């Protein structure tokens, strides 16, 4: 399991086909959106909704009924990208 760090705007309330998904995405500037599992860091995620953040975590693959194999970033730490907490 490799640790990664990614910057982007953290968005909640995302709806996926068939309801398959975490409901959270990271929207990096100029890149495809990344589905994010924030279960381990929900308190930080709620404080950082719709803000530019830095997420540290690891990727895993989830098997969804409608969407099939989907790469998800499991967040282990979320902080504001500017360095503020």
N, C-alpha and C positions, 0 to 999 in steps of 0.2 A: 504494500500500500504506500504509494508516493504522496507526500504532502505537497499541495499546490497553494499558491496565493493569487487571487484574481480580484481586480477592481471593476466596479460598475455600479449602476443604480439598482438597489434592492426593491423589488416590487412584489406585493402580495395580491391575492384575489384573482390569480390567473386560473382560467377555466380550460380544461383539456378535453379532448374527445373522450366520451364515455366516462368522464370524471376521473380518468387515470392521471394521477400526478400529485405533486406536493402542494400546489397552489402558489408557490413562490418561484421567482426567477431573478437572476442577476442579468442586467442589461449592460454589457460592456460596450464602450464607445467603438462603433465600427465593426463589431463582431456579432456572431449569432448569439441569441439569448441562451442562458444556461439555466436549466432547472436546478433548484436548490432545495435540499432537505435541511430545514432549520430546527428540527425537533430538539437537538441537543443544546441549542443556544436561543431558544424562543424569546427569552426576555430581551436579549440584545437585538434580535431581529425586529421585534415590535417597536423598539426605540428608534431603529434605523430605517423604518419603512420609507420608501420614496426618496432616499438620500444616497449620495455617493459613498460607497463603503469598500472596505477591503475584507475579503473573506479568505480565511485559511481553512483548508480541509482536504478531502480526498474524493476522487471520483469512484463511483460504483455503477453497476448496471442493474436497472430494475426491469422486471418483466411485467409489462402491463397488458391487460386483455385487449384493449383497442389499439394501443400505440406500439405494442411489441417491446423489443429490447430498447431501452432508453438510458442514456448516460445521465447520471445525476451527481451533482456536487454535494457531498455531505459536509455541511459547515461545522467546523469545530471551534471557530472564533470569528466574530464579526466586530469590526470597529469602523468608525467613520474614516474615510480615506484621507482626510486632512491630518489625521493623527489625534483628533479629539475623541474622547470616549463618551 
